[in-house]
Every structure is written in structure tokens, then in C-alpha cells.
């Protein structure tokens, strides 16, 4: 899926994250074999969808230890911003990026997602969100950040038809549209992933972003 050089750099990044994790909690996965599967391989599951997005800036929302953001940045060569409001995590990730000489391509931000449009309104070509929130919340948060035609790529371990319908019921409100859905099975033949892609198709019909936390605490409902 990726070249040898990219794979080697991904492994170096993962090794550094696992070392840092011994001191500061960056990931619940501490076993190297599990980390290879659930961080590196899982991160790259959405690579075809990220590649299908328009050229331009890439952002990983709720990036945590930098997954899937860093592997996807290395695989695509896109300018990338990793977004996570936990400042301590982002400081460690930034230091590792600096050590690996990646900071000219991959930056970090500890801003809340709702605060990002102040600087990055309609600037992103593609966003990813892995195990971050319900789809209805994600499309609301992503809409003001994407330019028209930009894509939100959502990674889900388990997604119900109810969650998908909940998002589709308000997608017109936020100017987004579900354009693809794909199931994937990781190499352990057990771990399933669903990749859902929403495209920014129009300006939102409501003022976005709303106040911090409202997307999750008070998800949008369809309007008559």
C-alpha cells in the first residue's frame, strides 16, 4: 500500500510514540504487534479515500498520538495539521515530528475543533476522524473547515444504520453529503472497519461553528 521508505518512517514514528507512551499516556496500546495492526495498518485503511479527495491541506481531527494523521501524511505527501485539544499529547507528538525532520510537512494544533475556523475556515481539502464522535457531530464540525468539494473521511469500528441515518437527516443543513461507505477487514482477519466519506457540497444553512461542545452534547436535528 505504501513504499518501503514511507513504511520505515511510519515504523520509526510508531516506535518513538511507544517509547514516549512509557512516560506519558498517549495510547492504550503498548504491545508493538498490536500497535502495528491498530495504529499503522488501521491508519492506512482510509488511504484510498484520502487520495480521492481534492489536492490541498489535510487535517486529522482528534489525532491523539498522531494516528491516522502521520501515516496518511507520509503516504500522501500532503501538508498536514494534527488537531487534538490535549496540549500535552500534541507537545510530545510535535517533539517527535521535529526529531524525525517531519515538522515542515506535519504541524500540530491544540485548538478546539470549533475554534479552528477562525484561522482555517474553508481551508482543508480533506479531514479524517477516527473513533472520535458520532457522525452527526463530525459532519457539523468538519463543514466550516472544508472547502467545497472537500472530503471528511470517518473511521468507525462499529457503526449502526441509526447513526448513519441520524447524520444523513441533517447533512443538507450543514452542506455535507454521504458519498461512499466501505467495509474493511484488517490482516488479523478479525478487526473490522467501516470507512464513510462525506463531501462538502454547499454552504451550511445554519451558522457554524456552534459553541464548543454543542455538536456532541446537543446534536443537530432535522428542521421542518
N, C-alpha and C positions, 0 to 999 in steps of 0.2 A: 504493500500500500504506500510506503514511503521509501526513499533511498537509504542506503547504508549510513551515509553521513548524518542525515536527519535522525535516523533511529539511534545512532550513537550519542548524538547531542541530547535527545529525549531521555536516554538512559542516564546520562550524566546529571541532567536536571533532576530526575527522579531520585537518584542516589543522594544528591545534596538535600533534597526535601526530606528524605527518610532520616538522614543524619540530623538535620535541624529538628525533626519531629521528636527526637530523643530528649530534647530540652524543652521545646515549646510545642503544644498540641496543634499540629497543622492538619493532620489526617488521622482517622481512626484506624486506618490500615497500616500495619507496621511490618508485616511479612512481605519480603521482596517479591516472591512469586505472585502473591495476591495483588500487590501494588502494580506489577507489570500488566496483570489482567484488568484490574478495576480502575487503574488510572491511565496507563498508556494506551492499551488496546481499546478500552472503552472510550477514551477521549477521541480516538481516530474513527470511531464508528460513524460519526456525523460528517466526516471529511467530504464525501461526495456532495452533500447538501451545501456545505460551506463553499465548495468550489463552484457550485451552480449559482451562487449569489453574485451580484454585480461586483466589479472591481472597486476597491476602496477600503476604508478603515473597518477593522474588526474589533468588537468588544465582547469580552466574556463576563457575563453578569453573575455575581455571587461566586467568584472564582476560587475562593478558599486558598488551597495550596497551589493554584495555577493550573487546574485541570477543569475542562479540556483546553483552556486557553493557550498554554505554552506549546503543547504538542501540535495543536492546529496552527498556531503562528509559525512554527518551524516548518510544518508540512506545506503551508500555503505561501509563505514569504510575505504575508500581509503585515502592514503596520497594525499593531495590536495594543489595546488597553485592557488590562485585567482589573475588574471592578469588584471590590469587597469592602464593606464598611468596617471590618475588623482591622484596625490600623496595625496592630502587632503582626498579624499574618502578612499583610501587604509589605511591611518593612522587611520581613525576612525574605519574602519572595523577591523583592527588589534587590536585596543584597546578593542573592544567588544569581539573579539575572546579570547584575554588574560583574560578578566574578567570572561568569561564563561568556562575557562580552556580548550579551544579547540586549542590553538596555537601549541601544539605538533603534531597535525594532520593536521591543516589547516594553511598554510602560505600565505602571500601576496607579490605581486611584482608590482612595479610601472614602470617596464621596458616597453618600446615599444615592441609589439609582435615581430617585425622584429629583435630586439636586443636579444631576449631570446635564440636563438640557440647558442650564444657564450657559455652559460653555460648548456643549456638543449637540445642540438641537439640530436634528436632521443631518447629522454628520456621518452616521455609520451606514456602511453598506450591508453589514451582516453582524448579528449578535447571536451568542449562544447562551443557553441557560440549562444547567444540568442539575436535576434534583433540587430545584430552587423553590418553586412555588406552584400553585395551581395555574393551569393555562390561562384562565380568565384574568388572573393578576399579571401574568407575564406579558400578555399582548398589550395590556394597558401601559405597563412600564416601558415596553420597547417602542411603542408607537412614536412618541415625541423624539426619540433618538435616531430613528431610521429615516433615511431619505426615501422618496417614492421609488418603489421597486426593490428596496432593501428587504432583507430576509431575517426572520427570527427562527433559529434552529433550536428546538426544545428536545432535550434528552429525558426520557421517562422510563423508570424501571417497571412501574405499573401505572397504567392509565385506563380509566373506565370510560365507557361510552357517555356516561353522565358528565364527566369532566370535560370531554371534548364538546358535547352539545352546549354546556354552560358557556364555553368560550365562543363557540360559533354564534350563540344567541346575541352576543354583544360585539362581534367583530366589526360590523358595519359602523357601530358607534365610535370605535377607536381607529377606524380606517385600515383595518387589517383583514386578511383573508387566508383561511387554511388552504394551502395549495398542494401539500403532499403529506403522506403518512407511510412509514415503512417500519417493518419489524426486523430485528436483527438478533442473532444468537452469537455470543462470544465463543472463543475457542475452547472453553471448558464444557461446551455443549449443554450448559445449564442456565447461564445468565442471559436473560432476555432484555432487550432494549427496544423501545419504540422511539423513532425519530419523527417529530412533527414539525412542519415548516409553515410559518405564516408569513405572508408578503404584505408590505405596506403598499396599499393600493389607492389611498386617498387621505386627505387631511381629516383628523378626528372631528367628529360633530360636537364634541364637548371640549371644554378647556382642560388640557393636560400639560404637565402632570398635576395630579391632585396632591394634597398634603402627604408628607411622609407617613407610610404605614397604612393609608386608607385602601390601597389596592388589595392588600391582604385582609385587612380587618373588615372592610365594607366593600366586597367585590361588586363591580357594576352589574346592574340588572337590565334586561331589555326595556326600552322605552316605547310607549304606545305610539 
